[in-house]
Amino acid sequence: MSQSTQPALIYSAVQEQLEKILAHRLFCRSARMVRFLRFTVDHALSGHADDLKEYVIGVEVFDRSADYDPRVDPIVRVEARRLRSKLKSYYESDGASDPLIIEFPSGSYAPRIADRRTVAAGAAPATGAITVVVLPFGDLSLKPGNEYFSDGLTEELIHVLTKVAGLRVVAWTTASRLRDRQQDLAAIREQLNAAFVLTGSARIAGPSLRVRAQLIDTSTGVYQWSETFDRRIHDVFAIQEEIARAIVRTLRLQLTPAGAIARSPGAINSYDHYLKGRYYWHRRTREDLERSLEYFRAAIEIDPQSSLAYTGLADAYTLLVDYGLAHPAEGMPKAREAAARAIAIDPHSAEAHTSLALIRGVYDWEWEDCESLYRRAIELNPGYATAHHWLAIDCHAPLGRSKEAAAGLETALQLDPLSSIIREGFAYLKVQTRDYDGAVEGYRQLIVSDPDFYKGYTGLGRAYAQKGDYLEALRMLDQGRSMAGDIPNILAAMGQVYGLGGEPDRARQMLEKLDRMASTGYIPSTAFAVAHLGLGEYEPALDWLERGLLVRDPALCSLKVHPVYDPLRGHPRFAKLLAALNFT
C-alpha cells in the first residue's frame, strides 16, 4: 500500500490501527518492539516495502553498526518472531474485532495489511492481490485426442496472468485438480479464497479454433466478462493475450512494466508439439516422460528458436534422472545444455532459469549459482510456484537452511494450494529438523487430502523409521510400494528398516533385488548405501556414496541434512563427501 496511491481515509485508518496496537499492553512496554513495528509499517505505507531487509532493520531499528552481519547476529530474526507472536496474541484477544489486520508473513519483514471485511468477502487484502483460478478449459473438439491442447491453453493462460501486477493466480497443479468443478464456485471460493474464476472451452476443427472464456465472480456467480474467439489455430497466441488483457481491463489491474503479457509465439506446429510434450510430462510415468522427450525434440526440429521446447526438454531429462529412470551422466548434461539454450533464446523466461537452477544445484553442486538462478526466476515471475518450491526444497533444504525453506514453501503453497508435492515438502522438512512427530502428522494429513499420492505413505514410513516404529514403517512403505511399484528408493528404505528391526536376511533380500535391477538400469548409489546403513555396515555404505560422487548422483544432495546418514557423521570419509558436494 502506497501513501501516494491509496485514499487518505485508508492511509489514516492504517495509522489509527497502528497506534492502537502500539498502545496495547503487549507492546507499550517494549520500546524496541514499538520501534520495529512503526518502522516497517511506515516504510510499507510510503511504498518502500522492498527496502525492508534484515540488514536495513538491524541498522535502523536496532542500532547496529554499518558492518553489521545478519548471519552472525540474529537480532532481527529473533525480534521478528516475537513480533509475529505478539501480533497473533493481540488479534486473538483485544484486537479480535479490529477492522484492519497487520501481520508479517513467515520469512518476510514487510507487513501485510488487510481489511478484515474484505478478506472475509474473498477479495484482495489492502496490500495483497486479487486471487484468480483458471479452471481447466474443456475440450469440445469433435475428434478425440485434443485434451492436450485445452490443458496447454489453460496452463499457458496461468503463466501469462502470473505476470500481471495485482493478480495472484493459482498454479496449474492445483487448477488441474479442479477439473469439472465449474459449477462449484462457493467451494472453490472457500477453499482457495478465490475472488474470480476464469473458465472456458476450446474446440479444434481442422485449421479452425474456437475458444470461449468467461470470468466469473465467485461471490455472486455473475459473469464479469465473456467472449468467444473464432480464429485460425495459429492465432492461439493472440487469443491468450486478448483474454489476459480483457481480465486486466475488467479488474482494472496493471500490466507488467514492459506492458507485455504474452509469450513469443514462434511456429504454431512447434508450439503444438510443445503442448503435447507438456501434457505427457505431467503424467510422470517412464513411458510418458520418454514420449514427452520425443515431442519436445520434434518442437525444436520445427522451430530451433523455441525456448519453451528447450525448457521442456531440460525438465524431461531431469525428471528421468530424478526418478532413477536414466543415468545422471547421460541425462543431466543434456538437461543442462537444453536449459542454457532456453535462456540464451529467451533471457526473460522464468521457467528456463528455474530448470537450470535445479541442475546447477542437484547435479553441479554449485549452490551459489543455483540460488542466484532461482532468485532471477522469481524476479522475472514472482507468481511461478515451481521456482519458490524448488528453491526451498532443492536448494535451501539441502544446505540446512530450513527456516528459509519453510518460508519458500509457504509462498509456493499460497500460489498452488492443492499441490501434494509442496505439502510433502513441509513434512520432509520436519524429518530434516528431527521433528518426527510433526513429520508423522504432516504425512498423515497429506494422505487424508490425497490418498492416491504414494509419497505420503513412503514419507510416513520413513518418519516412523526414524521414531523406531519399524512395524508401522514397513506397513507404510509397503503401501507406497504397492502404489508406485519397485522404485529403488522405496526398496532401499525397506531394506534399512528390516536391518534396523532385526531382520538382516530380509534386508539383504532388498539389496539383492536392487543389485538385479542394476543389471538392466541405473540405480542410485544412495539406495544401496541406505540399505547397508540399516544393517550397520558403514564402510560399504561409504563405498556406495563415494561411487555416487563419480556419477554425480543427485540423491547425494541430502547427505548434509538427512537423519538417515547420522551414523556416518564424524567419519573422515563422510566429511570428504560433504566437501566434494560443496557443503561448507
C-alpha positions in Angstrom: 0.0 0.0 0.0 1.5 3.3 -1.0 0.5 6.6 0.5 0.7 8.3 -2.9 -1.8 5.9 -4.5 -4.2 5.0 -1.7 -7.1 7.2 -0.4 -6.3 9.3 2.6 -9.0 7.6 4.6 -7.4 4.2 4.1 -3.9 5.6 5.0 -5.3 7.2 8.1 -7.1 4.0 9.1 -3.9 2.1 9.0 -2.1 4.7 11.1 -5.0 4.6 13.6 -4.8 0.8 13.7 -1.0 1.0 14.2 -1.3 3.5 17.1 -4.0 1.3 18.8 -1.7 -1.7 18.6 1.4 0.2 19.9 -0.6 1.5 22.9 -1.7 -2.0 23.9 -0.1 -3.7 26.9 1.6 -6.3 24.8 3.7 -3.6 23.0 3.8 -0.4 25.0 6.4 -1.6 27.5 8.8 -2.7 24.8 10.4 0.4 23.1 12.3 -1.9 20.7 9.1 -3.7 19.6 7.3 -0.4 19.1 10.2 0.9 17.0 10.3 -2.2 14.9 6.6 -2.2 14.1 6.4 1.5 13.4 9.4 1.5 11.2 8.2 -1.4 9.0 4.6 -0.1 8.7 5.7 3.4 7.8 8.0 2.0 5.1 5.2 -0.1 3.7 2.8 2.9 3.6 5.4 5.0 1.9 5.8 2.5 -0.9 9.2 1.2 0.2 8.3 -2.3 1.4 11.0 -3.8 -0.8 13.7 -2.0 1.3 12.7 -3.9 4.4 15.7 -6.3 4.5 17.3 -7.8 7.6 20.4 -5.6 7.3 18.4 -2.4 7.0 16.2 -3.2 10.0 19.3 -4.2 12.1 21.0 -0.8 11.4 17.9 1.5 11.5 15.9 -0.2 14.3 18.4 -2.0 16.5 21.3 0.5 16.1 23.7 -2.0 14.7 26.8 -0.5 13.0 27.5 -0.3 9.3 29.5 -3.6 9.4 26.5 -5.5 10.8 26.3 -9.1 9.5 22.9 -10.7 9.9 24.4 -14.2 9.5 26.3 -13.6 12.8 23.9 -11.5 14.7 20.3 -12.9 14.5 18.7 -10.0 16.4 16.2 -9.1 13.6 15.1 -12.7 13.1 14.6 -13.2 16.8 12.6 -10.0 17.3 10.6 -10.7 14.1 9.4 -14.0 15.6 8.5 -12.2 18.8 6.6 -9.6 16.9 4.6 -12.1 14.9 3.8 -13.9 18.2 2.6 -10.7 19.9 0.5 -9.6 16.9 -1.1 -13.1 16.8 -1.9 -12.8 20.6 -3.3 -9.3 20.1 -5.7 -10.3 17.3 -6.8 -13.3 19.2 -7.7 -11.2 22.2 -8.4 -7.5 22.4 -7.9 -6.9 18.7 -10.4 -9.7 17.6 -12.9 -7.1 16.3 -10.4 -4.6 14.8 -11.3 -3.8 11.1 -7.6 -3.9 9.9 -5.1 -6.7 10.4 -1.4 -6.0 10.4 0.7 -9.2 10.1 4.1 -10.4 8.9 4.2 -13.4 6.6 6.7 -16.0 7.5 10.1 -15.2 6.0 9.2 -11.5 5.3 9.9 -8.3 7.2 7.3 -6.3 5.1 4.0 -6.1 6.9 0.8 -7.3 5.2 -2.1 -5.0 5.9 -5.6 -6.4 5.3 -9.1 -5.2 5.7 -10.8 -8.0 7.8 -14.1 -7.4 6.0 -12.5 -7.5 2.6 -10.6 -10.7 3.4 -13.8 -12.3 4.7 -15.5 -11.4 1.4 -12.8 -13.2 -0.6 -11.4 -10.1 -2.3 -7.9 -8.7 -2.1 -6.2 -7.6 1.1 -5.2 -3.9 1.2 -1.6 -4.7 0.2 -2.3 -8.1 -1.4 -3.7 -9.3 -4.7 -6.9 -10.5 -6.3 -6.9 -14.3 -6.4 -8.0 -15.8 -9.7 -8.3 -19.5 -10.5 -8.1 -20.6 -14.1 -10.1 -23.8 -14.3 -9.0 -26.4 -16.9 -10.6 -25.5 -20.2 -12.9 -28.1 -21.6 -12.1 -29.9 -24.9 -15.1 -29.6 -27.2 -13.4 -30.9 -30.3 -15.3 -33.4 -32.4 -12.3 -35.7 -32.7 -10.9 -37.2 -29.5 -7.3 -36.6 -28.5 -7.2 -32.8 -28.2 -7.3 -32.6 -24.4 -3.6 -31.8 -24.5 -4.4 -28.5 -26.3 -7.1 -27.4 -23.9 -4.9 -28.3 -20.9 -1.9 -26.5 -22.6 -4.1 -23.4 -23.2 -5.1 -23.4 -19.6 -1.5 -23.7 -18.3 -0.3 -21.0 -20.7 -3.0 -18.6 -19.6 -2.0 -19.2 -16.0 1.6 -18.4 -16.9 0.6 -15.2 -18.7 -1.6 -14.0 -15.9 1.0 -14.6 -13.2 2.9 -11.7 -14.8 0.1 -9.3 -14.2 0.7 -7.0 -11.2 -2.2 -7.2 -8.7 -3.2 -10.8 -9.6 -2.5 -13.9 -7.5 -3.1 -16.8 -9.9 -3.5 -20.3 -8.6 -0.9 -22.6 -10.2 -1.6 -25.4 -12.7 -1.1 -28.3 -10.3 -4.0 -27.0 -8.1 -6.1 -25.9 -11.1 -5.9 -29.3 -12.7 -7.4 -30.9 -9.6 -10.5 -28.7 -10.0 -11.4 -30.2 -13.4 -15.2 -30.4 -13.9 -15.9 -28.3 -10.9 -17.0 -25.2 -12.8 -20.4 -25.2 -11.0 -18.9 -25.5 -7.6 -18.0 -21.8 -7.2 -18.8 -21.5 -3.5 -16.5 -24.4 -2.6 -13.7 -23.0 -4.8 -14.1 -19.6 -3.2 -13.9 -21.0 0.3 -11.1 -23.5 -0.4 -8.8 -21.1 -2.2 -10.1 -17.7 -1.1 -10.6 -17.0 -4.8 -12.5 -13.9 -5.9 -12.8 -14.9 -9.5 -12.6 -18.0 -11.7 -11.7 -18.0 -15.4 -13.4 -20.9 -17.2 -13.8 -21.8 -20.8 -13.5 -24.3 -23.6 -11.5 -24.9 -26.8 -12.7 -26.6 -30.0 -10.4 -27.5 -32.8 -11.9 -28.3 -36.2 -9.2 -28.7 -38.9 -7.4 -25.3 -39.1 -10.1 -23.5 -37.2 -10.1 -22.8 -33.4 -13.0 -21.6 -31.2 -12.1 -20.5 -27.7 -14.8 -19.4 -25.3 -13.8 -17.8 -22.0 -15.7 -16.4 -19.0 -14.6 -14.5 -15.9 -17.0 -15.2 -13.0 -17.3 -13.5 -9.6 -17.3 -16.4 -7.1 -19.3 -14.4 -4.6 -22.3 -13.8 -6.9 -21.8 -16.2 -9.8 -22.2 -13.1 -12.1 -20.2 -13.1 -15.3 -17.8 -10.2 -15.3 -16.7 -10.8 -18.8 -17.4 -13.3 -21.5 -16.2 -13.7 -25.1 -15.9 -16.2 -27.9 -12.9 -16.2 -30.3 -13.3 -17.8 -33.7 -9.9 -17.8 -35.3 -7.4 -19.9 -37.2 -5.4 -22.2 -34.9 -2.2 -20.3 -35.4 -3.9 -17.3 -33.7 -3.8 -19.1 -30.3 -1.1 -16.8 -29.0 -3.2 -13.7 -29.8 -6.2 -15.3 -28.1 -4.1 -15.8 -24.9 -3.0 -12.2 -25.0 -6.6 -10.9 -25.6 -8.0 -12.9 -22.7 -5.3 -11.7 -20.4 -5.9 -8.1 -21.5 -9.6 -8.4 -21.1 -9.1 -9.6 -17.5 -6.8 -6.7 -16.8 -9.4 -4.2 -18.1 -12.2 -5.9 -16.2 -10.4 -6.0 -12.9 -8.6 -2.6 -13.5 -5.1 -4.0 -12.9 -1.7 -3.1 -14.2 0.3 -4.8 -16.9 3.9 -5.7 -16.3 6.4 -2.8 -16.5 7.1 -3.6 -20.1 3.4 -3.9 -20.9 3.9 -7.3 -22.5 1.9 -10.3 -21.1 2.2 -12.8 -24.0 5.0 -15.2 -24.8 6.9 -15.1 -28.1 4.6 -17.1 -30.4 7.1 -19.0 -32.6 5.8 -21.6 -35.1 2.3 -23.0 -34.3 3.4 -26.6 -35.3 6.3 -26.4 -32.9 4.0 -25.0 -30.2 1.5 -27.8 -30.8 4.3 -30.4 -30.2 5.4 -28.5 -27.1 1.9 -28.7 -25.6 1.8 -32.4 -26.3 5.2 -32.8 -24.6 4.0 -30.9 -21.5 0.8 -33.0 -21.4 2.8 -36.2 -21.2 5.4 -34.7 -19.0 2.8 -34.0 -16.3 1.8 -37.7 -16.3 5.2 -38.7 -14.9 5.5 -42.4 -15.9 8.6 -43.7 -17.7 6.6 -44.1 -20.9 5.1 -40.7 -20.7 8.4 -39.0 -19.9 10.1 -40.7 -22.8 7.2 -39.7 -25.1 7.4 -36.1 -23.9 11.1 -36.1 -25.0 10.0 -37.1 -28.5 7.5 -34.2 -28.7 10.0 -31.6 -27.3 12.6 -32.8 -29.8 10.0 -32.5 -32.6 9.1 -29.0 -31.5 12.8 -28.0 -31.6 13.3 -29.5 -35.0 10.4 -27.4 -36.4 11.5 -24.2 -34.5 15.1 -24.2 -33.2 14.4 -20.9 -31.5 11.7 -22.3 -29.2 12.7 -21.5 -25.7 9.6 -23.3 -24.4 10.6 -26.6 -26.1 14.2 -26.5 -24.8 12.9 -25.9 -21.3 10.5 -28.8 -21.6 13.4 -31.0 -22.9 15.5 -30.0 -19.8 12.7 -30.8 -17.4 12.1 -34.2 -19.0 15.7 -35.3 -18.8 15.9 -34.0 -15.2 12.8 -36.0 -14.1 14.0 -39.1 -15.8 17.2 -38.9 -13.7 15.4 -37.9 -10.6 13.1 -40.9 -10.8 16.0 -43.2 -11.4 15.0 -43.9 -14.9 18.1 -42.5 -16.6 21.8 -42.4 -15.6 22.8 -38.9 -14.3 25.9 -38.8 -16.6 23.6 -39.4 -19.6 20.6 -37.2 -18.7 21.8 -34.3 -16.7 24.4 -32.8 -19.2 21.7 -32.9 -21.8 19.3 -31.2 -19.4 21.9 -28.5 -18.6 22.6 -27.9 -22.3 18.9 -27.6 -23.1 18.1 -25.2 -20.2 21.1 -23.0 -21.0 19.9 -22.9 -24.6 16.4 -21.9 -23.5 17.8 -18.9 -21.5 20.0 -17.9 -24.4 16.9 -17.7 -26.6 14.7 -16.1 -24.0 16.6 -14.4 -21.2 13.3 -13.4 -19.6 12.0 -17.0 -19.2 11.3 -17.8 -15.5 10.9 -21.5 -16.4 14.2 -21.8 -18.1 16.0 -20.1 -15.2 14.3 -22.5 -12.8 15.2 -25.5 -14.8 18.9 -24.6 -15.0 18.9 -23.7 -11.3 17.8 -27.2 -10.3 20.6 -28.7 -12.4 23.2 -26.3 -11.0 22.2 -27.4 -7.6 21.4 -31.1 -7.5 23.9 -32.1 -10.2 26.6 -29.5 -10.4 26.6 -28.7 -6.7 27.2 -25.0 -7.4 24.9 -23.7 -4.7 25.5 -20.0 -5.0 24.8 -20.1 -8.8 21.8 -22.3 -8.1 20.3 -19.8 -5.7 21.0 -16.8 -8.0 19.2 -18.5 -10.8 16.2 -19.3 -8.7 16.2 -15.6 -7.4 16.3 -14.4 -11.0 13.4 -16.7 -12.0 11.3 -15.3 -9.1 12.3 -11.8 -10.1 11.1 -12.5 -13.6 7.8 -14.1 -12.5 7.0 -13.9 -8.7 3.9 -15.9 -9.3 5.8 -19.0 -10.6 5.1 -21.6 -7.8 7.7 -24.1 -9.1 10.6 -21.6 -8.6 9.6 -21.0 -5.0 9.1 -24.7 -4.4 12.4 -25.9 -5.9 14.4 -23.1 -4.3 13.0 -24.2 -1.0 13.3 -28.0 -1.2 16.2 -28.4 -3.7 18.5 -25.5 -2.6 17.7 -24.2 0.9 16.8 -27.5 2.4 20.0 -29.4 1.3 22.1 -26.6 2.6 20.4 -26.9 6.0 18.6 -23.5 5.7 15.3 -25.0 7.0 13.6 -21.8 8.0 14.2 -20.2 4.6 13.0 -23.4 3.0 9.8 -23.4 5.1 9.1 -19.7 4.1 9.6 -20.6 0.4 7.2 -23.5 0.7 4.7 -21.2 2.3 4.9 -18.9 -0.7 4.7 -21.8 -3.1 1.6 -23.2 -1.3 -0.1 -19.9 -1.5 0.3 -20.0 -5.2 -0.5 -23.7 -5.6 -2.8 -24.5 -2.6 -3.7 -28.1 -3.5 -0.3 -29.3 -4.5 0.5 -32.6 -2.8 4.2 -32.4 -3.6 4.6 -29.0 -2.0 2.7 -30.3 1.1 5.1 -33.2 1.1 7.9 -30.8 1.3 6.7 -29.4 4.6 6.6 -32.9 6.2 10.1 -33.7 4.8 11.4 -30.5 6.5 10.1 -31.9 9.8 12.1 -35.0 9.2 15.2 -33.0 8.3 14.9 -31.0 11.6 14.3 -34.2 13.6 10.7 -33.2 14.5 9.5 -36.8 13.8 6.1 -36.3 15.5 5.5 -33.3 13.4 6.5 -35.2 10.3 4.2 -38.0 11.1 1.3 -35.6 11.5 2.2 -33.8 8.2 2.3 -37.0 6.2 -1.0 -38.2 7.8 -2.7 -35.0 6.7 -1.2 -35.4 3.2 -2.7 -38.9 3.0 -6.1 -37.7 4.0 -6.0 -34.9 1.4 -4.6 -37.0 -1.4 -4.9 -40.8 -0.7 -3.6 -41.6 -4.1 -0.2 -39.9 -3.7 2.3 -42.6 -2.9 4.9 -40.3 -1.4 2.5 -39.6 1.5 2.8 -43.3 2.5 6.5 -43.7 1.8 7.3 -40.4 3.6 5.3 -41.5 6.6 7.1 -44.8 6.6 10.5 -43.1 6.7 9.3 -40.8 9.6 8.1 -43.9 11.6 11.5 -45.5 10.9 13.3 -42.5 12.5 11.0 -42.8 15.5 11.9 -46.5 15.8 8.4 -47.8 15.0 9.6 -50.3 12.4 6.4 -52.4 12.0 4.4 -49.3 11.1 7.3 -48.0 9.0 7.2 -51.2 6.9 3.5 -51.2 6.6 3.5 -47.6 5.2 6.5 -48.3 2.9 4.8 -51.4 1.5 1.6 -49.5 0.9 3.6 -46.9 -1.1 5.4 -49.7 -3.0 2.1 -51.3 -3.9 1.0 -48.0 -5.5 4.3 -46.9 -7.2 6.0 -50.2 -7.9 9.6 -51.2 -7.2 11.1 -47.7 -7.0 14.7 -48.1 -5.8 14.4 -45.6 -3.0 11.4 -47.4 -1.6 13.2 -50.8 -1.7 16.2 -49.2 0.0 14.1 -47.7 2.8 12.5 -51.1 3.3 16.0 -52.7 3.5 17.1 -50.1 6.0 14.1 -50.8 8.2 14.5 -54.5 8.0 18.1 -54.1 9.1 17.2 -51.8 12.0 14.3 -54.0 13.1 16.5 -57.1 13.5 15.7 -58.9 10.2 19.0 -58.9 8.4 18.1 -61.6 5.9 15.1 -59.6 4.6 17.3 -56.6 4.4 19.8 -58.5 2.2 16.9 -59.6 0.0 16.2 -55.9 -0.7 19.9 -55.4 -1.5 19.9 -58.4 -3.9 16.8 -57.1 -5.6 18.5 -53.7 -6.1 21.5 -55.5 -7.5 19.4 -57.4 -10.0 17.7 -54.2 -11.1 21.1 -52.5 -11.6 21.9 -55.1 -14.3 19.2 -53.6 -16.5 19.1 -49.9 -15.5 20.5 -47.2 -13.3 20.1 -47.5 -9.6 21.1 -44.5 -7.4 24.1 -45.3 -5.2 22.3 -43.9 -2.2 19.8 -46.7 -2.4 22.5 -49.3 -1.7 24.1 -47.0 0.9 20.8 -46.6 2.9 20.2 -50.4 2.9 23.7 -51.0 4.2 23.2 -48.3 6.9 20.2 -50.3 8.3 22.5 -53.3 8.6 25.1 -51.2 10.5 27.5 -51.7 7.6 29.1 -48.3 7.5 32.1 -48.9 5.4 30.1 -50.5 2.5 27.6 -47.6 2.8 30.5 -45.1 2.4 31.8 -47.1 -0.6 28.5 -46.7 -2.3 28.3 -43.0 -1.5 31.8 -42.4 -3.0 30.7 -44.3 -6.1 27.8 -41.8 -6.3 30.3 -38.9 -6.4 31.8 -40.4 -9.6 28.4 -40.2 -11.4 27.2 -37.1 -9.6 24.2 -38.9 -8.2 21.6 -36.1 -7.4 20.3 -38.0 -4.4 23.6 -37.3 -2.6 22.3 -33.7 -2.0 20.5 -34.9 1.2 23.8 -36.0 2.8 24.3 -32.9 4.9 20.8 -32.8 6.5 19.0 -36.2 6.3 19.0 -38.1 9.6 19.4 -41.4 7.8 23.1 -40.5 7.4 23.6 -39.6 11.1 25.6 -42.7 11.9 28.3 -41.5 9.4 28.7 -38.0 10.8 32.1 -37.5 12.2 33.7 -40.2 9.9 36.6 -38.7 7.9 35.3 -40.3 4.7 31.9 -38.7 5.2 33.5 -35.3 5.8 35.2 -35.6 2.5 31.9 -36.4 0.8 30.4 -33.3 2.2 33.3 -31.2 1.0 33.1 -32.7 -2.5 29.4 -31.7 -2.6 30.5 -28.1 -1.7 28.7 -28.3 1.6 30.7 -26.0 3.9 
